[in-house]
Amino acid sequence: MNTIDISPWRLSLGYLLLILPFGIILWRRIPIFGQTLTAVVRMTLQLLFVGLYLQVVFKLDNPWINGAWLLVMIGVADASIARTSRIRLRTFALTLFAALAVGTAVPLAVFVGPILNLPNLMEAQYVIPIGGMILGNCLRSDIIGISDFYERLRRGEKVYLQNLAQGAALHEALRPYIRDACEAALKPT
């Protein structure tokens, strides 16, 4: 496997990309400098930890460890979706986990199976980065869809309740909100 070794010094040059957003924040006196700086530090620590861990995962290249890592990524995505969409993780954890697991596993299996034609479908070099990309797209779409669904339901609560009062079944009363949320979630994709 050919890889390019990037020194920490050269990698740190990527932080120069932050000059523009931090400059705009300071220039326009947008009160998020501290939050943004905290997010950058948190991102750096997370990437450092994940990078060190992935070195071990890639060296071991064990299908069970690779699968466990994918499950951890799905769990972290679940928590992120719940937090960002302001839903109770405890209420939706199983449904959200199942949706993300299937939504990640099916395209991942198609990609590393028939498309890449790999003999080992759980090869770390492919399954971890591709799974992460697929999961990232699912995460973004889920946040948009769930947030849109609850926002539209809040705004149209009177119409929703009126439809229920007039005898509409729950799925009939929710249909327009679900349709609009699906459309919003699929637009970026």
C-alpha positions as CSV (number, residue, x, y, z in Angstrom):
1,M,0.0,0.0,0.0
2,N,1.5,3.3,-1.1
3,T,0.9,6.2,1.3
4,I,2.3,9.7,1.6
5,D,3.8,10.5,5.0
6,I,2.8,14.1,5.9
7,S,4.9,15.7,8.7
8,P,3.1,17.3,11.6
9,W,4.6,20.7,10.5
10,R,3.1,20.4,6.9
11,L,-0.2,19.2,8.3
12,S,-0.4,22.1,10.6
13,L,-0.3,24.4,7.5
14,G,-3.9,23.5,7.1
15,Y,-4.8,25.7,10.0
16,L,-3.9,28.7,7.8
17,L,-7.3,28.1,6.2
18,L,-8.8,29.4,9.5
19,I,-7.4,32.9,9.0
20,L,-10.3,34.0,6.8
21,P,-13.2,32.8,9.0
22,F,-11.5,34.0,12.2
23,G,-10.7,37.3,10.5
24,I,-14.4,37.7,9.4
25,I,-15.6,36.8,12.9
26,L,-13.3,39.4,14.5
27,W,-13.9,42.1,11.8
28,R,-17.7,41.8,11.9
29,R,-17.6,41.3,15.7
30,I,-19.6,38.1,15.5
31,P,-19.8,36.8,19.0
32,I,-18.7,33.2,18.3
33,F,-14.9,33.5,18.5
34,G,-14.7,31.5,21.7
35,Q,-17.1,28.8,20.5
36,T,-15.3,28.5,17.1
37,L,-11.9,28.3,18.8
38,T,-13.2,25.6,21.2
39,A,-14.6,23.7,18.2
40,V,-11.2,23.9,16.4
41,V,-9.4,22.5,19.5
42,R,-12.0,19.8,19.9
43,M,-11.7,18.9,16.2
44,T,-7.9,18.7,16.5
45,L,-8.0,16.4,19.5
46,Q,-10.7,14.2,17.9
47,L,-8.7,13.9,14.7
48,L,-5.5,13.2,16.6
49,F,-7.2,10.4,18.6
50,V,-8.9,9.0,15.6
51,G,-5.7,9.1,13.6
52,L,-3.8,7.2,16.2
53,Y,-6.5,4.7,16.6
54,L,-6.9,4.2,12.9
55,Q,-3.2,3.5,12.6
56,V,-3.7,0.5,14.9
57,V,-7.0,-0.5,13.1
58,F,-5.3,-0.4,9.7
59,K,-2.3,-2.4,10.9
60,L,-4.4,-5.1,12.5
61,D,-7.0,-5.2,9.6
62,N,-9.2,-7.5,11.6
63,P,-12.8,-7.8,10.3
64,W,-14.3,-7.8,13.8
65,I,-12.4,-4.7,14.9
66,N,-13.3,-3.0,11.6
67,G,-17.0,-3.9,12.2
68,A,-16.8,-2.7,15.8
69,W,-15.3,0.6,14.6
70,L,-18.1,1.1,12.1
71,L,-20.6,0.5,14.9
72,V,-18.9,3.1,17.1
73,M,-19.1,5.5,14.2
74,I,-22.8,4.8,13.9
75,G,-23.3,5.3,17.6
76,V,-21.5,8.7,17.5
77,A,-23.5,9.7,14.5
78,D,-26.7,8.8,16.4
79,A,-25.8,11.0,19.3
80,S,-24.9,13.8,16.9
81,I,-28.2,13.6,15.1
82,A,-30.2,13.5,18.3
83,R,-28.3,16.5,19.8
84,T,-28.4,18.6,16.6
85,S,-32.1,17.8,15.8
86,R,-33.0,18.2,19.5
87,I,-34.7,14.9,19.8
88,R,-34.4,12.5,22.8
89,L,-31.8,9.9,22.0
90,R,-33.3,7.6,24.6
91,T,-36.6,7.6,22.7
92,F,-35.2,7.2,19.2
93,A,-31.9,5.3,19.8
94,L,-32.9,1.9,18.5
95,T,-34.8,3.3,15.4
96,L,-32.0,5.8,14.6
97,F,-29.3,3.1,15.1
98,A,-31.1,0.6,12.8
99,A,-31.7,3.3,10.1
100,L,-28.1,4.4,10.1
101,A,-26.8,0.8,10.2
102,V,-28.9,-0.2,7.2
103,G,-28.3,3.1,5.4
104,T,-24.6,2.6,5.8
105,A,-24.2,-1.1,5.4
106,V,-26.2,-1.6,2.2
107,P,-24.3,1.0,0.0
108,L,-21.0,0.0,1.7
109,A,-21.6,-3.7,0.8
110,V,-22.4,-2.8,-2.8
111,F,-19.4,-0.6,-3.1
112,V,-16.8,-2.9,-1.6
113,G,-18.4,-6.0,-3.0
114,P,-19.5,-5.8,-6.6
115,I,-17.9,-2.4,-7.4
116,L,-14.4,-2.8,-5.9
117,N,-14.7,-6.6,-6.1
118,L,-12.6,-7.1,-2.9
119,P,-12.0,-10.6,-1.6
120,N,-12.3,-9.4,2.0
121,L,-15.3,-7.1,2.3
122,M,-14.1,-5.8,5.7
123,E,-10.7,-4.6,4.6
124,A,-9.9,-1.6,6.8
125,Q,-8.2,0.4,4.1
126,Y,-11.5,0.6,2.2
127,V,-14.4,-0.1,4.6
128,I,-13.5,2.5,7.2
129,P,-13.1,5.6,4.9
130,I,-15.9,4.6,2.6
131,G,-18.2,3.8,5.5
132,G,-17.3,7.1,7.1
133,M,-18.2,9.0,3.9
134,I,-21.5,7.2,3.5
135,L,-22.3,7.7,7.2
136,G,-21.4,11.5,6.9
137,N,-23.9,11.9,4.1
138,C,-26.6,9.9,6.0
139,L,-25.9,12.1,9.1
140,R,-26.3,15.3,7.2
141,S,-29.5,14.2,5.5
142,D,-31.0,12.8,8.8
143,I,-30.3,16.0,10.7
144,I,-32.0,18.1,7.9
145,G,-34.9,15.7,7.5
146,I,-35.7,15.3,11.3
147,S,-35.2,19.0,12.0
148,D,-37.4,20.0,9.0
149,F,-40.1,17.5,10.1
150,Y,-40.4,18.8,13.6
151,E,-40.2,22.5,12.5
152,R,-43.0,22.0,10.0
153,L,-45.1,20.1,12.5
154,R,-44.7,22.9,15.0
155,R,-45.7,25.5,12.5
156,G,-48.6,23.5,11.2
157,E,-49.7,22.1,14.5
158,K,-53.3,23.5,14.2
159,V,-53.8,22.0,10.8
160,Y,-52.3,18.7,12.0
161,L,-54.6,18.6,15.0
162,Q,-57.6,19.6,12.9
163,N,-56.9,16.7,10.5
164,L,-56.8,14.3,13.4
165,A,-60.0,15.7,14.9
166,Q,-61.8,15.3,11.6
167,G,-60.9,11.6,11.6
168,A,-57.6,11.4,9.7
169,A,-55.4,8.5,10.7
170,L,-52.1,9.4,12.3
171,H,-50.2,8.4,9.1
172,E,-52.6,10.5,7.0
173,A,-52.2,13.6,9.2
174,L,-48.4,13.2,9.2
175,R,-48.0,12.5,5.4
176,P,-47.4,16.1,4.2
177,Y,-44.9,16.7,7.0
178,I,-43.0,13.5,6.2
179,R,-43.1,14.2,2.5
180,D,-41.7,17.7,2.9
181,A,-39.0,16.4,5.4
182,C,-37.9,13.7,2.9
183,E,-37.7,16.3,0.2
184,A,-35.6,18.6,2.4
185,A,-33.3,15.7,3.5
186,L,-32.7,14.5,-0.1
187,K,-32.0,18.0,-1.7
188,P,-28.4,18.2,-0.5
189,T,-27.7,14.6,-1.6
